Amino acid sequence: MRAWQVERRKRTRHLIELGGLVVKSGVVDLTGDDRATILGALIWIADKLKSDDAERAKTLWAEKGKEAFAAERNGANLPAAQDRNEGA
């Protein structure tokens, strides 16, 4: 396999994994698969990460993500999908 093919497969896998996180979070179902809303939310996240509150937001989001992965390993539903009204 050529080097560019390996790199393309790596990129494709990475993008699929990121898309899986979007689905796993419950965002797709909660927005009715509204791509504009999902993109707007991601832009809001990026803006938050550029703000003075970036470290606090990253810490909060990392903890929620770790809890969600742990809950998934234990067979529970993701907290993010259940807790629909909470934000950063």
PyMOL commands that set and color helices and strands:
alter all, ss='L'
color gray80, all
select helices_A, chain A and resi 3-24+27-30+35-49+54-73+79-82
alter helices_A, ss='H'
color red, helices_A
deselect
rebuild
show_as cartoon
